[in-house]
Structures are given as structure tokens and as C-alpha cells.
Amino acid sequence: MRRIQHMAALAAVMAVSTLAVAQGSNNKRATNVNLEKQLWQIEQEWLASARNANADFLRQTWTDQFLEVSPWPPGVMKKAQLLGRVAKRGPAPTKGPFPSDFKLRAVYGNFAIATDHTTVRGRVYKGRDYSGEYRGVRFFVKQNGKWMIAGSALVPIQAP
């Protein structure tokens, strides 16, 4: 009889702990879905502002250490360089980048990493057309309670 009571108690503890873990996992998943939506919105506003040469929005949304790894021009550009290019270029709303398939990949406290599929049209740099499909990696950091963009990288997707 005592053995049955112990087995029943053990089964109850295991059931409760499994439910608690599942509930915690569901809460984390819901939080990440909400954060994914929030970061997707920030990315949409950021890229629309870049296409429309809205440097004020970019200045407020990018961290001071923001950097971008891009194929045009090839290499790493920092915030000041990119803001200068946007101001010099002016609006280019039809060229892109146009992201889709945004996915939040990891969250480490106040740091998040997301990926997307980015389409670029009519992007010519030094006589070379960089139109095509790219895999984007986006880095976000939460500063003073606000999510900001810390960095970005675009890698061309090669056709098989």
C-alpha cells in the first residue's frame, strides 16, 4: 500500500513538473512571438526610412555602434558613413531592400538576432547591378527600454 502511495506521489510530481515546464515554454514562445512582431515592425520602418532617405529616423533607431556588412559597397560601413550615403543618394523607394520571411532566431537578454529574405531591385554601385535575393541577418539591442538596431549583414543567395 505504501509503495502504491509513493508511486502515486511520484507520478503526481512528474505530471505537475511537466505541466510547469510546458507552461513556461508556452509563455516564452508567446513572448518571442510578440518580440518577433515588434522587431519586424522596427525593421520595416528602418528600411522604409532608408529607401525614403529619412536620416532622422535612422539616427534615432540605429545604435551609435551600428554597422552594416553589405555587398554594395563591399565591406563594413558604420552609422556615420551610412547616414552620409543616405543623405547624398536621396530617396530610392523602388530599389529596396524589401525583406520578407522575418524570423527571430535567438534572444539573449537585451540582445536579439533575426534573419530574413531580402529582395533588391535596381541597386547599381560603380556600374555593377546588385539586384537579387539576399539572406539578411539583423542584430537588435535593447537600450533604455527601447529596441534598437545594432547591425545588419546581407549575403547573396546563389542559385544552385
DRENLO-709762 format. One record per residue (C-alpha): residue number from 1; residue in one letter; x, y, z. Coordinates in Angstrom, 1 decimal, always signed. Layout:
BEGIN
> NUM_a_X_Y_Z
...
//
This chain:
BEGIN
> 1_m_+0.0_+0.0_+0.0
> 2_r_+2.8_+2.4_+0.9
> 3_r_+4.5_+1.6_-2.3
> 4_i_+1.4_+2.5_-4.3
> 5_q_+1.2_+5.8_-2.4
> 6_h_+4.8_+6.6_-3.2
> 7_m_+4.3_+5.7_-6.8
> 8_a_+1.2_+7.9_-7.0
> 9_a_+3.0_+10.8_-5.3
> 10_l_+6.0_+10.4_-7.8
> 11_a_+3.6_+10.3_-10.7
> 12_a_+1.8_+13.5_-9.4
> 13_v_+5.1_+15.3_-9.0
> 14_m_+6.2_+14.3_-12.5
> 15_a_+2.9_+15.4_-14.0
> 16_v_+3.0_+18.8_-12.2
> 17_s_+6.6_+19.4_-13.2
> 18_t_+5.9_+18.5_-16.8
> 19_l_+3.0_+20.9_-16.9
> 20_a_+5.0_+23.7_-15.3
> 21_v_+7.8_+23.2_-17.8
> 22_a_+5.3_+23.2_-20.7
> 23_q_+3.6_+26.3_-19.3
> 24_g_+6.9_+28.1_-19.0
> 25_s_+7.8_+27.1_-22.6
> 26_n_+4.4_+28.4_-23.9
> 27_n_+4.9_+31.7_-22.1
> 28_k_+8.4_+32.1_-23.6
> 29_r_+7.1_+31.2_-27.0
> 30_a_+4.3_+33.8_-26.7
> 31_t_+6.8_+36.4_-25.6
> 32_n_+9.1_+35.6_-28.5
> 33_v_+6.2_+35.8_-31.0
> 34_n_+5.4_+39.3_-29.6
> 35_l_+9.0_+40.3_-29.7
> 36_e_+9.4_+39.0_-33.3
> 37_k_+6.4_+41.1_-34.4
> 38_q_+7.9_+44.2_-32.7
> 39_l_+11.3_+43.7_-34.2
> 40_w_+9.8_+43.0_-37.7
> 41_q_+8.0_+46.3_-37.4
> 42_i_+11.2_+48.1_-36.5
> 43_e_+12.9_+46.5_-39.4
> 44_q_+10.1_+47.6_-41.8
> 45_e_+10.3_+51.2_-40.5
> 46_w_+14.1_+51.2_-40.7
> 47_l_+14.2_+50.0_-44.3
> 48_a_+11.4_+52.3_-45.4
> 49_s_+13.2_+55.2_-43.9
> 50_a_+16.4_+54.2_-45.7
> 51_r_+14.6_+53.9_-49.0
> 52_n_+13.0_+57.3_-48.4
> 53_a_+16.2_+59.0_-47.1
> 54_n_+14.7_+59.7_-43.7
> 55_a_+18.1_+60.1_-41.9
> 56_d_+16.5_+61.4_-38.7
> 57_f_+14.6_+58.1_-38.1
> 58_l_+17.7_+56.1_-38.9
> 59_r_+19.8_+58.2_-36.5
> 60_q_+17.3_+57.5_-33.7
> 61_t_+16.8_+53.8_-34.5
> 62_w_+20.4_+52.7_-35.0
> 63_t_+22.7_+52.4_-32.0
> 64_d_+25.9_+54.6_-32.0
> 65_q_+27.9_+51.4_-32.8
> 66_f_+25.6_+50.4_-35.7
> 67_l_+27.4_+48.7_-38.6
> 68_e_+26.4_+47.0_-41.8
> 69_v_+28.1_+44.4_-43.8
> 70_s_+26.9_+44.8_-47.4
> 71_p_+27.9_+43.7_-50.9
> 72_w_+27.4_+47.4_-52.1
> 73_p_+29.9_+48.7_-51.5
> 74_p_+31.6_+45.5_-50.4
> 75_g_+32.7_+45.7_-46.8
> 76_v_+31.7_+47.1_-43.4
> 77_m_+30.1_+50.6_-43.0
> 78_k_+29.4_+52.4_-39.8
> 79_k_+26.5_+54.6_-38.8
> 80_a_+28.0_+57.9_-39.9
> 81_q_+29.1_+56.5_-43.3
> 82_l_+25.6_+55.1_-44.0
> 83_l_+23.8_+58.3_-42.9
> 84_g_+26.1_+60.2_-45.3
> 85_r_+25.3_+57.8_-48.1
> 86_v_+21.6_+58.1_-47.5
> 87_a_+21.7_+61.9_-47.5
> 88_k_+23.8_+62.0_-50.6
> 89_r_+21.7_+59.4_-52.5
> 90_g_+18.3_+60.8_-51.6
> 91_p_+15.1_+58.7_-51.8
> 92_a_+15.1_+55.5_-53.8
> 93_p_+11.8_+53.9_-52.8
> 94_t_+11.6_+51.3_-55.7
> 95_k_+15.0_+49.7_-55.3
> 96_g_+14.8_+48.1_-51.9
> 97_p_+15.8_+46.4_-49.9
> 98_f_+12.5_+44.6_-49.4
> 99_p_+12.6_+42.0_-46.6
> 100_s_+10.3_+39.1_-46.1
> 101_d_+10.3_+35.8_-44.2
> 102_f_+11.5_+37.5_-41.0
> 103_k_+12.3_+35.1_-38.2
> 104_l_+13.5_+35.8_-34.7
> 105_r_+16.3_+33.3_-34.1
> 106_a_+17.7_+34.0_-30.7
> 107_v_+17.2_+36.3_-27.7
> 108_y_+19.9_+36.7_-25.1
> 109_g_+18.5_+39.2_-22.5
> 110_n_+18.8_+42.6_-24.2
> 111_f_+20.2_+41.2_-27.5
> 112_a_+18.3_+39.6_-30.3
> 113_i_+19.2_+38.0_-33.7
> 114_a_+16.8_+37.7_-36.6
> 115_t_+17.1_+36.6_-40.2
> 116_d_+15.1_+37.5_-43.3
> 117_h_+15.0_+37.0_-47.1
> 118_t_+15.7_+40.4_-48.8
> 119_t_+15.0_+41.3_-52.4
> 120_v_+16.8_+44.2_-54.0
> 121_r_+15.9_+45.7_-57.4
> 122_g_+17.9_+48.2_-59.5
> 123_r_+20.7_+48.7_-57.0
> 124_v_+23.7_+49.7_-59.1
> 125_y_+27.0_+50.6_-57.5
> 126_k_+30.1_+51.6_-59.6
> 127_g_+28.5_+50.2_-62.7
> 128_r_+27.5_+46.8_-61.2
> 129_d_+23.9_+45.8_-60.7
> 130_y_+23.4_+44.2_-57.2
> 131_s_+19.8_+43.3_-57.8
> 132_g_+18.9_+40.0_-56.4
> 133_e_+18.0_+37.8_-53.5
> 134_y_+19.9_+38.1_-50.2
> 135_r_+19.8_+36.5_-46.7
> 136_g_+19.7_+39.2_-44.1
> 137_v_+20.9_+38.9_-40.6
> 138_r_+19.7_+41.6_-38.2
> 139_f_+21.0_+42.4_-34.7
> 140_f_+18.9_+44.2_-32.2
> 141_v_+19.8_+45.5_-28.7
> 142_k_+17.5_+46.9_-26.0
> 143_q_+18.8_+50.2_-24.7
> 144_n_+16.9_+52.3_-22.1
> 145_g_+13.8_+50.1_-22.5
> 146_k_+13.8_+50.5_-26.3
> 147_w_+14.8_+48.0_-29.0
> 148_m_+17.3_+49.5_-31.4
> 149_i_+19.1_+48.1_-34.5
> 150_a_+22.8_+47.3_-33.7
> 151_g_+23.8_+45.8_-37.0
> 152_s_+22.9_+44.1_-40.3
> 153_a_+24.6_+41.8_-42.8
> 154_l_+23.4_+40.8_-46.3
> 155_v_+24.7_+37.8_-48.1
> 156_p_+23.7_+37.0_-51.7
> 157_i_+21.7_+33.8_-52.2
> 158_q_+23.3_+32.0_-55.1
> 159_a_+21.1_+30.0_-57.4
> 160_p_+22.0_+26.3_-57.4
//
